Amino acid sequence: MIRRPWRAHRGLRLGTRLALGLGVLSLLVFAVVGTVLTAYMRDYLERQLADQMKLVQVVQSKDAATHGTVRRKPYYGWYTAVYDVSGGTANLRTPAEVPADSRALTALAQTMARSDEDLTRTVRIDGHGPYLLRACEVEPGVVLVSAAPMEDVEDTVEQLVTVQVVAFGLALLALVVSGRRMLRRGLKPLSDMAGTAHGIASHDLTESAARLPLRVDGRDGGREVAELRTAFNTMLEHIDDSLAVRAEAEQRLRRFVADASHELRTPLMSVRGYADLFQYAAANEPGERERHLGRLRAEAARMGVLLDDLLLLARLDAAAAQTPLRWEDADLTELVRQAADAFRAGHPGHPLSLTAGPAVVKLRLDPQRIRQVLDNLLANAAVHTPPGTRVSVAVSVTAGAARVAVADTGPGIPAADRERIFDRFYRVDKARSRDRGGSGLGLAVAGSLVRAHGGTIELGGEPGTTVFTVTLPSAAR
């Protein structure tokens, strides 16, 4: 079951969460700025009003000193009172223009009697709203108290707050909308990566590898996103390569199984046919029994060779620890001589020349398997060339390696078939019969055995000449 981490988080998308976070942060900043600005404006207006009251009280103090009370009326809505405070209590002089509830003015006058500096207070007078009170000494024992309404200050502050709320609200909305758009654009590479990962996770990788866009393109997002994109694409390239290798391996496996089944089908059918003939001959033609039995044994032997080759290839494909090689020190030149003698005895129609370099070439190898490689290469030269074709074997030694070259002067191998010559069950001549052409496993077995020894096998030559070169390291193991 494929998990889908891209959909695992069912909350808000990252861009929305970042935009909301930006909005909350901006709201806090706007609130702090608005509060500081409002407090500063209120303080400024109150100081302006206090300065204005100070100027007015200069004139009122002269009037009070001359007439005992203030005769000049202040601004509209202002109150003025003169108090005698010499007896320890504040006594209001009349006439005076004071509100019905003048306790705040009287209390400030009493406080002023014990102070050497002018006093200022902000109070709320019942029925009249907030007022700014200011008290000053007219003469010893006489205090002047003025009260100025702060309604204009409050109105101004309220208008300022309203303007701030509207302006900050519009700015916050614009910031969230534009920020979300910018974040969406900036996070688009991440969304593309998530979409690509989701597409990979929701498909059968084996069947859909060729259709999936295993890349994330683009240049937006800054250096961090670019680094993430590069790492993501590198990972996708590894996945793409792994899928390609896996698909190729599965295709080769299917082809191998199909070819093996096809190759085994022919000897099995022959075995069954000769078994039926042998049964018929045993009942009707006793003289034919030995001939059919010989054919039956030959087909069974051919099938046994094929199965042995398949088993050997399967074991060679396994881990190195399971490689079926028996290592020992052996003379490569002697193995080549033995293979050449066996080839001359079995294929007298193909003249063989042997060119041995050093008299002794000691290597760490499996003699039986290297002999099998040499026999396969020589048999390949005999099977795929007409009688009379010359075959040559040469042994040479270079720095750190030994080489064996098997060449023939036959028709050669077409260029189109050279890349697949070592594939299993591959035949250059598709029309060649299995009795003459073999099963198509000889070169595949030879290549696998040479690679198991840490060496290489290469096909060379030109039209009219075929050369197989086996290279074995001096210290194969």
C-alpha positions in Angstrom: 0.0 0.0 0.0 1.5 3.4 -1.0 1.3 6.1 1.6 0.7 9.6 0.4 2.6 12.0 2.7 1.7 15.0 0.4 -1.9 14.7 1.6 -1.2 13.7 5.1 -1.5 17.2 6.5 -5.1 18.2 6.1 -4.8 21.7 7.5 -4.2 25.0 5.7 -1.7 25.2 2.9 1.8 26.5 3.7 1.2 29.7 1.7 -2.1 30.4 3.5 -0.5 29.8 6.9 2.4 32.1 6.1 0.0 34.8 4.8 -2.1 34.5 8.0 1.0 34.6 10.1 2.2 37.7 8.2 -1.2 39.2 8.8 -1.2 38.6 12.5 2.3 40.0 12.8 1.3 43.0 10.8 -1.8 43.5 13.0 0.4 43.4 16.1 2.8 46.0 14.6 -0.1 48.2 13.5 -1.7 47.9 17.0 1.6 48.9 18.7 2.2 51.8 16.2 -1.5 53.0 16.5 -1.4 52.9 20.3 1.9 54.8 20.5 0.7 57.3 17.9 -2.6 57.8 19.7 -0.9 58.3 23.1 1.5 60.7 21.7 -1.2 62.7 20.0 -3.4 62.8 23.1 -0.4 63.9 25.2 0.5 66.6 22.6 -3.0 68.0 22.5 -3.2 68.0 26.3 0.1 69.9 26.5 -1.2 72.4 23.9 -4.4 72.9 25.9 -2.4 73.3 29.2 -0.1 75.9 27.6 -3.2 77.7 26.3 -4.7 77.6 29.9 -1.4 79.0 31.3 -1.6 82.0 29.0 -5.2 82.6 29.9 -4.5 82.3 33.6 -1.9 85.0 33.4 -4.6 87.4 32.4 -7.1 85.9 34.8 -4.7 86.2 37.7 -4.3 89.9 37.2 -8.1 90.3 37.0 -8.5 88.3 40.2 -5.8 90.3 42.0 -7.5 93.5 41.1 -11.1 92.7 41.6 -11.0 89.7 43.9 -12.7 87.5 41.3 -12.4 87.0 37.6 -14.7 89.2 35.7 -13.5 88.4 32.2 -15.3 85.3 30.9 -13.0 82.7 29.5 -13.6 80.7 26.3 -17.0 79.0 25.8 -17.4 76.1 28.1 -14.5 77.0 30.3 -14.9 77.5 34.1 -12.9 79.8 36.4 -13.0 79.9 40.2 -11.0 81.9 42.8 -10.5 80.2 46.3 -9.4 81.5 49.6 -7.1 78.9 51.1 -5.5 80.7 54.0 -7.7 79.1 56.7 -6.7 75.5 55.6 -10.0 75.1 53.7 -10.8 76.2 50.2 -13.6 78.9 50.2 -15.0 79.9 46.8 -15.2 83.6 46.1 -18.3 84.8 44.3 -19.4 85.6 41.8 -17.8 82.6 40.0 -18.6 80.6 36.9 -18.3 77.0 38.1 -20.2 73.8 37.2 -22.9 72.4 39.5 -20.5 69.8 40.7 -17.4 71.8 41.6 -15.8 69.3 44.0 -13.0 68.6 41.7 -12.1 72.3 41.4 -12.3 72.7 45.2 -10.1 69.6 45.8 -7.4 70.9 43.4 -7.5 74.3 45.2 -6.9 72.6 48.6 -4.0 70.6 47.1 -2.6 73.8 45.6 -2.5 75.4 49.1 0.2 72.9 50.0 2.1 73.1 46.8 4.7 75.5 45.5 4.1 74.7 41.8 1.2 75.0 39.5 -0.9 71.8 39.3 -2.7 70.2 36.4 -5.3 67.4 36.6 -7.6 65.6 34.2 -10.9 64.8 35.7 -14.4 63.9 34.7 -17.1 66.3 35.9 -20.6 64.7 36.1 -22.7 65.8 33.2 -20.0 67.7 31.5 -17.4 65.1 30.4 -13.6 65.2 30.8 -12.0 68.5 31.8 -8.4 69.6 32.2 -8.0 71.5 35.5 -5.1 73.9 36.2 -4.5 75.7 39.5 -2.1 78.5 40.1 -1.5 80.9 43.0 -2.7 84.5 42.5 -1.3 85.8 45.8 -0.6 84.2 49.1 -3.8 82.5 50.3 -5.6 83.0 47.0 -5.7 80.2 44.3 -7.1 80.4 40.8 -8.5 77.2 39.3 -9.5 77.0 35.6 -11.2 74.1 33.9 -11.1 73.6 30.1 -13.2 71.0 28.4 -11.4 68.3 26.6 -14.2 67.4 24.2 -12.2 68.6 21.2 -9.2 66.6 22.3 -11.3 63.5 22.7 -13.0 64.1 19.3 -9.6 64.6 17.6 -8.2 61.4 19.2 -11.3 59.4 18.2 -11.0 60.6 14.6 -7.3 59.7 14.7 -8.2 56.2 15.9 -10.9 55.9 13.2 -8.4 56.9 10.5 -5.8 54.5 11.9 -8.3 51.6 12.0 -9.4 52.2 8.4 -5.9 52.9 7.1 -4.4 49.9 8.9 -7.3 47.7 8.0 -6.8 48.5 4.3 -3.1 48.2 4.6 -3.5 44.8 6.4 -5.9 43.5 3.7 -3.6 44.6 0.9 -0.6 43.1 2.7 -2.3 39.8 3.2 -3.6 39.6 -0.4 -0.3 40.7 -2.0 1.7 38.7 0.5 -0.2 35.6 -0.2 0.2 36.1 -3.9 3.9 36.6 -3.5 4.2 33.6 -1.2 2.3 31.5 -3.6 4.6 32.5 -6.4 7.6 31.9 -4.2 6.3 28.5 -3.0 5.3 27.4 -6.5 8.6 25.4 -6.9 7.8 23.5 -3.6 4.2 22.9 -4.9 5.7 21.5 -8.2 8.0 19.2 -6.2 5.1 18.1 -4.1 3.0 17.5 -7.2 5.8 15.5 -8.8 6.3 13.4 -5.7 2.5 12.8 -5.4 2.4 11.8 -9.0 5.3 9.3 -8.4 3.7 8.0 -5.2 0.3 7.5 -6.9 1.5 5.5 -9.9 3.0 2.1 -10.5 6.6 3.1 -11.0 7.4 0.0 -13.1 4.7 0.7 -15.7 4.6 4.5 -15.5 8.3 5.4 -15.3 8.3 6.5 -19.0 5.2 8.8 -18.5 6.1 10.5 -15.2 7.8 13.9 -15.4 10.8 13.0 -13.2 12.1 16.6 -13.2 11.2 19.9 -11.5 12.1 22.9 -13.7 12.1 26.6 -12.8 14.3 29.4 -11.5 12.1 31.1 -8.9 12.3 30.8 -5.2 15.8 32.0 -4.3 19.0 30.2 -3.5 17.5 27.9 -0.9 14.7 26.7 -3.2 17.2 26.3 -6.0 19.4 24.1 -3.7 16.3 22.1 -2.8 15.3 21.8 -6.4 18.8 20.6 -7.4 18.8 18.0 -4.6 15.2 17.0 -5.5 16.1 16.6 -9.2 19.3 14.7 -8.3 17.1 12.3 -6.3 14.6 12.0 -9.2 17.5 11.3 -11.6 18.6 8.4 -9.3 15.0 7.2 -9.2 14.8 7.5 -13.0 18.0 5.6 -13.5 16.9 2.9 -11.0 13.6 2.5 -12.7 15.3 2.3 -16.1 17.7 -0.4 -14.8 14.8 -2.2 -13.1 12.7 -2.1 -16.3 15.6 -3.3 -18.4 16.4 -6.1 -15.9 12.7 -7.2 -15.9 12.6 -7.0 -19.7 15.8 -9.1 -19.9 14.4 -11.5 -17.3 11.1 -12.0 -19.2 13.1 -12.4 -22.5 15.4 -14.9 -20.7 12.5 -16.9 -19.3 10.8 -16.9 -22.7 13.9 -18.0 -24.5 14.8 -20.6 -21.9 11.2 -22.0 -22.1 11.5 -22.1 -25.9 14.9 -23.7 -25.9 13.8 -26.4 -23.4 10.6 -27.1 -25.3 12.4 -28.5 -28.3 14.5 -31.2 -26.5 11.5 -32.0 -24.3 9.3 -32.6 -27.3 12.1 -34.6 -28.9 12.5 -36.7 -25.7 8.7 -37.3 -25.7 8.7 -38.1 -29.4 11.6 -40.6 -29.2 10.0 -42.1 -26.0 6.8 -42.8 -28.0 8.9 -44.2 -30.9 10.8 -46.4 -28.5 7.6 -47.7 -27.0 6.2 -48.4 -30.5 9.4 -50.1 -31.6 9.5 -52.2 -28.4 6.1 -53.6 -29.4 6.4 -53.7 -33.2 10.0 -53.1 -34.4 12.5 -54.5 -31.9 15.4 -53.7 -34.2 14.7 -50.0 -34.0 14.7 -49.8 -30.2 18.5 -49.1 -29.9 18.4 -46.4 -32.5 15.5 -44.6 -30.8 17.0 -45.1 -27.4 20.3 -43.5 -28.6 18.3 -40.5 -29.9 16.5 -40.3 -26.6 19.7 -40.3 -24.7 21.3 -37.6 -27.0 18.3 -35.3 -26.6 18.4 -35.8 -22.8 22.1 -35.0 -22.8 21.6 -31.9 -24.9 18.9 -30.8 -22.5 21.2 -31.5 -19.5 23.9 -29.3 -21.1 21.4 -26.5 -21.5 20.2 -26.8 -18.0 23.8 -26.8 -16.7 24.5 -23.6 -18.6 21.4 -22.0 -17.2 22.2 -23.0 -13.7 25.8 -21.7 -14.1 24.6 -18.4 -15.4 22.1 -18.1 -12.5 24.8 -18.8 -10.0 27.1 -16.3 -11.6 24.4 -13.7 -11.4 24.2 -14.2 -7.6 26.3 -12.6 -5.0 30.1 -12.8 -5.2 30.2 -15.0 -2.1 28.1 -17.5 -4.0 30.2 -17.5 -7.2 30.9 -21.1 -8.2 34.6 -20.8 -8.7 37.4 -22.9 -7.3 40.4 -20.8 -7.0 43.9 -22.1 -7.4 47.3 -21.3 -9.0 47.3 -22.5 -12.6 49.3 -22.1 -15.8 47.3 -20.2 -18.3 49.6 -21.3 -21.2 49.1 -25.0 -20.3 45.3 -24.5 -20.3 45.5 -22.9 -23.8 47.6 -25.8 -25.1 45.1 -28.4 -23.7 42.1 -26.5 -25.3 44.0 -26.3 -28.6 44.8 -30.1 -28.6 41.1 -30.9 -27.8 40.0 -28.6 -30.7 42.3 -30.2 -33.2 41.0 -33.6 -32.2 37.4 -32.6 -32.4 37.5 -30.3 -35.4 40.1 -31.6 -37.9 38.6 -29.5 -40.7 39.7 -26.3 -39.0 43.5 -25.8 -39.0 44.6 -24.3 -35.6 47.8 -22.3 -35.0 49.0 -21.6 -31.4 51.2 -18.7 -30.5 52.3 -19.0 -26.9 54.2 -16.1 -25.4 55.8 -16.9 -22.1 56.4 -20.6 -21.4 54.5 -20.4 -18.1 51.9 -17.8 -17.1 50.9 -18.4 -13.5 47.5 -16.9 -12.5 45.1 -17.3 -9.6 42.0 -18.7 -11.3 39.6 -21.6 -11.7 41.2 -23.9 -14.3 38.0 -25.8 -15.2 36.0 -22.6 -15.8 38.8 -20.9 -17.8 39.1 -24.1 -19.9 35.3 -23.9 -20.4 35.7 -20.3 -21.7 38.5 -21.4 -24.1 36.5 -24.4 -25.3 33.4 -22.2 -25.9 35.3 -19.6 -27.9 37.0 -22.3 -30.0 33.7 -24.1 -30.5 32.1 -20.9 -31.6 34.8 -20.4 -34.2 34.3 -23.9 -35.5 30.5 -23.8 -35.6 30.1 -20.4 -37.3 32.7 -20.8 -40.0 32.9 -23.1 -43.0 35.3 -26.1 -43.1 38.9 -25.1 -43.9 38.7 -21.8 -42.0 41.9 -21.1 -40.1 41.7 -20.6 -36.4 44.5 -19.1 -34.2 45.1 -18.8 -30.5 47.7 -16.4 -29.0 48.8 -15.9 -25.4 50.5 -12.7 -24.3 51.4 -10.9 -21.0 51.3 -7.2 -20.3 51.7 -5.2 -17.1 49.3 -6.6 -14.6 47.3 -8.8 -17.0 47.4 -11.8 -19.3 45.6 -12.0 -22.6 44.3 -14.8 -24.8 43.1 -14.0 -28.3 41.0 -16.4 -30.3 40.7 -15.4 -34.0 39.3 -17.0 -37.1 39.2 -15.9 -40.8 35.5 -16.7 -41.3 32.7 -14.4 -42.5 32.9 -12.2 -39.4 30.1 -10.8 -37.3 27.9 -8.1 -38.7 28.1 -4.7 -37.0 24.4 -4.8 -36.0 25.0 -8.0 -34.0 28.2 -7.0 -32.2 26.5 -5.3 -29.3 24.3 -8.3 -28.5 26.8 -11.0 -29.2 27.2 -11.8 -25.5 23.4 -11.8 -24.8 21.8 -15.0 -23.7 20.1 -17.1 -26.4 21.2 -14.6 -29.0 22.2 -16.1 -32.4 23.8 -14.1 -35.2 22.3 -16.5 -37.8 18.7 -16.8 -36.9 18.1 -19.5 -39.5 20.8 -21.8 -38.1 19.5 -25.0 -36.5 20.0 -25.8 -32.9 21.9 -29.0 -33.7 24.6 -26.9 -35.5 24.3 -23.5 -33.9 23.9 -24.4 -30.3 21.6 -22.8 -27.7 23.1 -19.3 -27.9 24.5 -19.6 -24.3 28.2 -20.3 -25.1 29.4 -16.7 -25.4 27.1 -15.6 -22.5 28.6 -18.2 -20.3 32.1 -17.3 -21.4 31.5 -13.6 -20.7 30.0 -14.3 -17.2 32.9 -16.6 -16.3 35.5 -14.0 -17.4 33.8 -11.2 -15.4 33.6 -13.5 -12.4 37.5 -13.7 -12.6 37.7 -9.9 -12.6 38.6 -9.9 -16.3 37.1 -8.7 -19.6 36.2 -10.3 -22.9 36.0 -8.1 -26.0 35.0 -8.7 -29.6 37.3 -7.2 -32.3 38.3 -7.8 -35.8 36.9 -6.6 -39.1 34.9 -8.1 -42.0 36.6 -11.4 -42.8 38.1 -11.7 -39.3 36.7 -12.3 -35.9 38.8 -11.9 -32.7 37.7 -12.6 -29.2 40.2 -11.2 -26.6 40.1 -12.5 -23.0 42.0 -10.3 -20.4 42.6 -11.7 -17.0 44.3 -9.8 -14.2 47.6 -11.1 -12.8 46.0 -11.2 -9.3 42.5 -12.2 -10.1 41.8 -13.0 -6.5 
